[in-house]
């Protein structure tokens, strides 16, 4: 899940990984974003497919990392927005979103286009900044 934080607080994630991809770098990049202390949104237009599987070791490492950073994730990650043009695939993602939110501590939002994803992200960020000043 390589991250591109050049447009922070919009952080783009991709699930297109090479065979020798280093997941430790992904966690380091996510930690660097958490250390900024500023709320942000994760976005992706390459949602995982059914073929996207993790080894038991990767699942354990992810779970341990997530537990260590649970409070920061809940506070700073406003949502993961998945861009999926197919209405049928968006519908299929909805049940996964419930389990995703319970595990990661932030919601999974679905958008049909990049424009819709940007609008959702903008709304989430403005709602958060409105709460911070209230």
C-alpha positions, 0 to 999 in steps of 0.5 A, a space after each residue: 500500500 504505497 503512500 503519496 503524501 505530496 498533497 497532504 492532507 490528501 494522502 493517496 494510497 495504491 494497492 498496486 504493489 510489486 513482488 518485492 514490495 516493502 510493507 515496512 516502508 508503508 507503515 513508516 510513511 503512514 506513521 510520518 503522516 500521523 506524526 504531523 498531528 494534522 487530520 488527513 484523508 486517505 484516498 485510493 482509486 486502486 481498491 484491493 481485489 479478491 486476489 489481494 491476499 496477505 500472509 498470516 505474518 503480514 496480517 499479524 504485523 498489521 494488527 500489531 501496528 494498528 493496535 499500537 497506533 489506534 488512538 492516532 488513527 481514530 483521531 487523525 485519519 478522517 476516512 479512507 475514500 475508495 474511488 470505484 466507478 462501478 455501482 455494483 462494486 460500491 454496493 459490494 464494498 458496503 458490508 466490508 466498510 463496517 468491518 474495516 471501520 471497526 478494525 482501523 478505527 476510521 470509516 470507509 467512504 465510497 465515491 464514484 469518481 475522483 471529483 466525488 472523492 475530493 468533495 467528500 474529503 473537502 467536506 470531512 476536512 471542513 467539518 473537522 476544522 469547524 469542530 476544532 474552532 468551535 
